[in-house]
Amino acid sequence: MRELDIADCINETCPWSGKPVKADSLTEYKGQVVGFCNPGCRDQFDSAIQHFEAALQGQSATNT
């Protein structure tokens, strides 16, 4: 995984809290760097995305 840079971040405020993003709380989603106010919010986002993508894959499997 590449090192993420806050200069590449597409948002200035945390999607969960609305607080300013921090350099130690970045993740990559669909090729974009997304920032959060703390690692807990980042991890919450990553977990939600994993659950969502797993649900989509399960839905695809039942539709084939």
Secondary structure as UniProt FT lines:
FT   HELIX           6..8
FT   TURN            15..17
FT   TURN            23..24
FT   STRAND          26..29
FT   TURN            30..31
FT   STRAND          32..35
FT   HELIX           39..62
//
